[in-house]
């Protein structure tokens, strides 16, 4: 979005932290006093100190609180003079305190794009539902929303979730603005391969619920079907447990790991697949989510196999671009994979084209960025 704004003539300054996700340690070449300022594709980047996430809960907590702490001091002394603030909110929500404080100090509009719902996200990750913990987070969220001129959610369900913490007279300042796929996500000629290849791209975390895939693979094998395999592109904190599940189910010969790749390499990898896979852990929060990889798959004209519900299931059904099974139901997922693998190539190609058409109608980048321009000066 920042690069697109530069193309459209905006001067864009990004205030962010030191890159350390998802490994939990600072990326090579970065540190508290290393590469704190740089320019990328015309975007000026200022990096505020923070504590790396690490691999434990304590490190994650320190990471979550360090950015707004150092951001407070940054907002007091920065010489940056902006006309507007736009906050891109993935967790943690408290990072937005920095932007709201800056906007209030300089009396300028403040916009927020919500990617993760709070406090729901905290409850899902920690399993803590005690009012002692949740209520203070709710108060923080209300205060952040109160300080925003306009707020966007990534799905209609997110809009409803945000409006719960917005005053009745201000509910109109919340609207739906979906994520889009970048231009390099596009259909490429299919690469010949043996069997039916189901491909997953993205972060391997607890939220993705990928552990269901080895169980489905085992069921497929027990059915005597030998032409189905799975390609996993990406990495993440849950990769070890995922691999342990593959070992437990004895299906390593059905899986191939491609590791982490650059986003621009994804379309070429998808061209080696017959269907793209999406799954979630079983939590109501994910029923409200439209994952960014869905738009990427659709832009590449990929038929989709999903273990999902809510918004993702709705879109797959509306677009007629794949098959969706219940979260956690390995037998139903195995049935979906087997069924698609036996479909005529014409039907599989039709689902891919349906995905591409739906993406162009609902998630077109230019159309969405034009809409955003109506709010920005």
C-alpha positions, 0 to 999 in steps of 0.5 A: 500500500505504501509503495502504491501511494508513492506511485500515486504522488503521496509522500509516505513515511513509515514508522515501524519496528525492527524486523523480527517476525516470524523467527523471533530474532532481528533480521541480519543487518538490523538492530537497535542502532543499525539501519534505523532509517532507510528508503525503499521504493520511495518510502521513508522508513523510520525504525523504533527500537523494540524487543525481539519476540523470541520463542516464548510467551515472555518474549512476545509480551515484551515485544508487544509492549516495547514498541508503544513504550519507545513509540511514546518517546519517539512521538515526543521528539520526532520532527516528522510532520505528517498531514495524516496518519494511517495505521496498519494494524496486525497484532498487537493493537497497542502499537496503534497508541503511537499513531493515535497519540501523534494524530491527536498532538498534531490535530490531523486525521487518523485512519486505521486498517484492522487486520486482527480483532482485539480483544478476541485475538488475545483471548484466542492466543492465550486462552484467557477470558478473565474480565481482569485481563479482557476489560482493560484491553477492551478499554484500550481498544475503545480509546484507540477507535475513539481517536480514529477518523475512519476505520476499515475491517478486512471482512464484513464480520470484522466490521461488526466486531469493530462496531461493538467498541465504537459509540453508536453515533460513530458506527458509520466511520467503520466500513469494509475494505478487503485485502487485495493480491499484488499484481504479480499474483496472476495465472501462469502456465501449468507445469506438468507433474505427476499425480494431484498436487495440493499446495499450501503457501504461507505461515505455518503457525497454530492459527493455520491449523495445518495439523489436520492435513497429515490426518487427512493424508492418512485417510487418503492412503487407507483408501488406497489412493496413491496419486495425491501429494502435498507441497508446503511452501513457507515456515513458522513457529508451528512447523515442528509440531506439523512435522511431528504430526506427519511422522505420527501418521506415517505419511512423509512420502506424501509431503514436500517442503519448499521452505520460505520463498519470496512472494513473487515466487509463489505464482510459479509454485502454484503453477505446479499445483492442482489445488491450493489449500487453506485451513484454520484452527477451530476458533470463532475469530477465524470464522470472521477472517478473510485470509490474504492468501485467499485473494492470492490463490484466487488471483492465480486462478487456483481451485481451492480446498479449505478446512474453514468456515464463516467468511472463507467458506462463504466466498468459496461457495459464492465464487464456486471455486472449490470445496470447503470442509468443516474445521477439524474434520479430517474425514470430510477434508480427505473426501474433498481432496479425493473428490476434486482429484477425480474431477474432470480437468475441465471442471477443475479449470472452471473452478480456477477461472471462477476464482479469478473472475471473483477476485477481479470483481471483489478484490481488485487492487486499483479499484480498492486503492481508488476508494481509499483515495476518497478518504485521504487528502 
